[in-house]
Amino acid sequence: MRVKALLLTKKIKNEDIRISQYKEDKDKKVVRLRQKPLKDYFDDIQDIKIRNSKIKEAVMDGYKQSEIAEFLKLSRTTVSKAIKKVDQIPF
């Protein structure tokens, strides 16, 4: 089976953000290739600010907010608000 992999980017606030790698399977369906499992993002996180930044990182790596919410046993709204809070932090 021949697999094509490509890197997709999305323009957010004038920045190119890597979304994820995708492949085309034998049925010509596009399937996401995840870089690492969700468990690796959220192991031993005690601080809510760190959790929020890890949520944003997982979204940028191609996970859906609903997948993250289910994994963390949070509502999708909470995940969405966490991402917005990270965006508001001045650098």
WOFENZI-V910956 format. One record per residue. N is the residue number from 0. RES is the residue in one small letter. NEAR is the number of other C-alpha atoms within 10 Angstrom. Layout:
# WOFENZI-V910956
N;RES;NEAR
N;RES;NEAR
This chain:
# WOFENZI-V910956
0;m;5
1;r;8
2;v;11
3;k;11
4;a;15
5;l;13
6;l;10
7;l;13
8;t;14
9;k;13
10;k;10
11;i;8
12;k;7
13;n;7
14;e;9
15;d;11
16;i;14
17;r;15
18;i;18
19;s;19
20;q;18
21;y;19
22;k;17
23;e;15
24;d;14
25;k;10
26;d;6
27;k;9
28;k;10
29;v;13
30;v;12
31;r;16
32;l;14
33;r;14
34;q;12
35;k;10
36;p;10
37;l;17
38;k;11
39;d;10
40;y;15
41;f;18
42;d;9
43;d;9
44;i;11
45;q;9
46;d;8
47;i;10
48;k;13
49;i;13
50;r;20
51;n;21
52;s;17
53;k;20
54;i;25
55;k;22
56;e;14
57;a;24
58;v;19
59;m;16
60;d;18
61;g;18
62;y;20
63;k;12
64;q;20
65;s;15
66;e;15
67;i;21
68;a;17
69;e;12
70;f;12
71;l;15
72;k;9
73;l;12
74;s;13
75;r;16
76;t;12
77;t;13
78;v;23
79;s;16
80;k;12
81;a;19
82;i;19
83;k;13
84;k;14
85;v;17
86;d;12
87;q;8
88;i;7
89;p;5
90;f;4
